[in-house]
């Protein structure tokens, strides 16, 4: 259990470390047919912002967090935080890569 928590703590701090080109990358995984989605790489403040919008948020997964809403609402909310989709892959279960300039 301690290992899982320490992995999540590290993942939550990842978005505070800028890449060489001044952007932060995160990943969103989900299905258009499901009522939950998963976000990887968010910082603590971004998790707090999503928690305010989606009260069911907070179930930790390895290196990320589960959000109890459909993936389109998750992507739209992340767009309001300044993230833009730069790629996606998959069919039934899709992973979107998003970036935000810092």
C-alpha positions in Angstrom: 0.0 0.0 0.0 2.8 2.4 0.8 4.3 1.9 -2.6 1.1 2.7 -4.4 0.7 5.9 -2.4 4.3 7.0 -3.1 3.8 6.3 -6.8 0.7 8.5 -6.8 2.5 11.2 -5.0 5.2 11.2 -7.6 2.7 11.3 -10.4 0.9 14.2 -8.8 4.2 16.2 -8.8 5.0 15.4 -12.4 3.0 18.2 -13.9 5.0 20.8 -11.9 8.2 19.8 -13.7 8.3 21.6 -17.1 9.6 19.9 -20.1 12.4 21.5 -22.2 9.8 23.1 -24.5 7.8 24.7 -21.7 4.8 22.4 -21.7 3.3 19.8 -19.4 1.8 16.6 -20.7 -0.9 14.4 -19.1 -2.9 11.4 -20.3 -6.6 10.7 -20.1 -7.9 7.1 -20.5 -11.5 6.2 -21.0 -14.3 4.9 -23.1 -17.1 6.8 -24.7 -19.5 4.1 -23.4 -18.4 4.4 -19.7 -19.2 6.7 -16.8 -15.7 7.0 -15.5 -12.3 8.1 -16.8 -8.7 8.1 -15.6 -6.3 11.0 -15.6 -2.5 10.6 -15.2 0.1 13.2 -14.5 -2.0 16.0 -12.9 -0.6 18.3 -10.2 -2.1 18.7 -6.7 -3.9 22.0 -7.6 -5.4 20.5 -10.8 -6.7 17.5 -8.8 -8.3 20.0 -6.3 -9.9 21.9 -9.2 -11.4 18.7 -10.6 -12.5 17.6 -7.1 -14.5 20.7 -6.7 -16.3 20.0 -10.0 -16.7 16.2 -9.7 -17.3 15.2 -6.0 -16.8 11.5 -6.8 -13.2 12.2 -7.8 -10.3 10.9 -5.8 -10.1 7.1 -6.2 -6.3 6.6 -6.7 -5.1 4.4 -9.4 -1.4 3.7 -10.1 0.1 7.0 -11.2 -3.2 8.8 -11.6 -6.8 9.4 -10.4 -10.2 8.1 -11.4 -13.0 10.5 -12.1 -16.6 9.4 -11.9 -17.9 11.1 -15.0 -17.8 10.4 -18.7 -14.6 11.1 -20.5 -15.9 13.9 -22.6 -16.8 15.9 -19.5 -13.3 15.2 -18.2 -11.7 16.4 -21.4 -13.8 19.6 -21.4 -12.9 20.3 -17.8 -9.2 19.9 -18.5 -9.7 22.2 -21.5 -10.9 24.8 -19.0 -7.7 24.3 -17.1 -5.7 25.1 -20.2 -5.0 21.7 -21.6 -5.3 20.9 -25.3 -5.6 17.4 -26.9 -2.6 16.7 -29.1 -3.1 13.0 -29.9 -5.3 10.0 -29.2 -5.1 6.3 -29.7 -7.4 3.3 -29.3 -10.9 2.3 -30.3 -13.2 1.1 -27.5 -10.9 2.4 -24.8 -9.1 5.5 -25.9 -6.0 7.3 -24.4 -5.8 11.0 -25.1 -2.5 13.0 -24.6 -3.0 16.6 -23.6 -0.5 19.4 -23.1 -0.6 22.8 -21.4 1.9 25.6 -21.8 3.5 26.9 -18.7 
